[in-house]
């Protein structure tokens, strides 16, 4: 596995993303989405705070804050290179991918890689990007024509932001604190125009 170009640093925010190998599905049925969220709780939440998320049939988006940790970096080895260190956040994401891939391979009697490669991450160097990126993430199912309204998509944190679901996985306060009410955030999301994408263009993936 190659060294990460963007390492995950404690206290910082990141847009984390991965998609299926050859752009294929990573979620085939409802139970797969729920299982992935369960694995996030088990493997990721100790190292990363989930600010917002959206799971799509072929990929996922996470907006995360790296939690402070006193643990020493983990040392990885590869037959093709010298040992190198990775943060606890990167290791948590790696464990998530390996665990989920093994489960899907067993469930669907498949072999080989499920994801295109290691997860990718973009650093948010300004907190004002949080509201724009959360909106982009929550609108993914609408943009992909899977639903007409973002709150219709079960597998994102948007319902939690609006208060229609009392989920405990996302921590939306950093985003919602910039609005007078959840309804104001909803209006912000629904008023999106394509030209506003430019604000966070550098935080998105191909």
N, C-alpha and C positions, 0 to 999 in steps of 0.2 A: 504493500500500500504506500503511495507516495506521501511525502510530507505535506502538511496542510499549508497553503499559501496564506490563509487568514486564520491565525490561531485565535482561540476563544479566550479572552482575558476577563478576569473577574470584575464585576460591576459594569460591564459594557453590554450594549444591546446589539443583536444580530438578526438578520433575516436568514433563516436556515431553510434549505430546500434540497429535495432530491426527487428523481423521477424513475420510472420503470426502465429497465434495460430495453433498448430499441424502442423506447416510448410506449412500451406495452403496459397493460394494467398492473397495478400493485394491489388493488382492492377489487375483488370479484363479487362479493356479496356483503350484505350489511354486517354480518358477524365479523368480517375481516376488519372493517373500520373500527368496530368496538374493541376488537382484540388489540389493534395497533394503539389505540388510546390507553388501553390497560397497560400495555408494555411501556408507553411513555411514562406513566405513573411509576412503574416498577424500576425502570432503568434510567430515566432522564431527570425526573423532578428533584432528585437530591442534588443535582449539579446545575440545572437550568430552571429558571422561573419562566413558565409559559405565559407570555403576555397575550398572544392571540394565535389562533391556528386555523387551518383549513385543510382537510383531507379531500383530495380529488381522485377520481378513478385511476389516473396515471401518475400522480405526483402528490407531494404534500408541501405545505408552507408552514413554518413556525416563526413567530416573532418572539425572541427569547432575551432574557437578561441572565448573564452568567453569575451564579451565586458565588460569594466569597468562600474560599475553602483553605484550610490549613494543610491539606494533604499534599504530599510531594507529587510532582508530575510522574506519570506512569512511563516506563521505558518499554518501547516496542522494538522488536527485531525483525529483520527480513533477510532472507538468504541473499538478496541482491544488494544489500547496503549495510552500513553500520547501524547500530542501535540508535534510536532517537527518542526524544521525550514528547509526550502528548499531554494536554491538560485533562482534568477529570471530565470537563464538558465534552471534549472530543471523544474521549473513551466511552462516555455514556451514550453518545450518538452511535458509535460503532457497535456497541452491545445491542442497542435497539435494532439496528439493521440486521445484524447476524441472527438475533433471536427471531425476528419477524420472518426473515427469509427461510430459516429452518422450518418454522411452523407452516408457512405457505407451501413449501416444497413437499412437506409431509401431507398436508391437507389435500393438495391437488396432484399428488404423485408426479411432481416435476423435479428437474435437476438444474443446477447452475445458478447463475446470478439472477437476482430479482431486480436489484437496483442498477442503474447505469454505471455507478461507481461510488466513491466516497461522497458523503453529503457535501454540499457547497454552502458557503456562508458569506454574507456581505455585512460589513460593520456599519452601524448607524452612528455617525460622529456628531449628530445634532439631535437632541430630544424632540424637536419639532417634527422630525420625520416620522415619529411613532404614530401620530394620528393618521397621516397620509398612507403609511404602509399598512396599518391595521385595516383601513378602508379598502385598499387594494386587495388584501388577503381575503377579507370577508365578501368582496364582490366577485371572486373567482368563479363560483358556480353560476352566477348570472352572466358573466362574460362568456362562459363556455356553453351557455344556453341549456344548462341542466335544470334551472329553475327560473322563474320570473322575478322573484324577490329573494333577497339574500337570506331572510329568516326562514325560508322554506327548506334550506339545506341543513340537514341534521348534523352533519359532520364538520362543523366549524364552531368557533366560539361566539359567533354573532348573537345567537339567542341569549347567551349569558350576558353579553353587553347590554342587551335590551331589557334584561330582567325577566324575560318570559321563561327562562330555565335557570335554576339555581345550581349550576355546575360548580365544582370545586377545582377543576383543572386549570382554567385560565385565571390570571391576575390582571384584570382590566383597569385597576384604579389609576395607573399612571396615564392611561389614555383618557378615561372618563373624567378625570379631574380637570381636564382642559375644556370641559363642556358643562353648562349649567344643569343638564339632566340627560338621562339616557335617550330621551326623545330628541334632544338637540343633536346628540351623536348620530342617531338614526337619520335625521334630516341631512346631516353632513354627508353621510354615506350615500343617501339616495340622490343627493344633488351633484354627484360626481359627473364630470365631463372629461372626455378623452384628453383634452389639452392639459389637464392637471397631472397627467402621468409624468410629465417632464420633471416635476418636483422630485420624484423618487426614481427616475430612470436609471441612475447608477446603482440603485439598490436591488434591481430586478435581474432576472436571469433569462438566458436565451430560450 
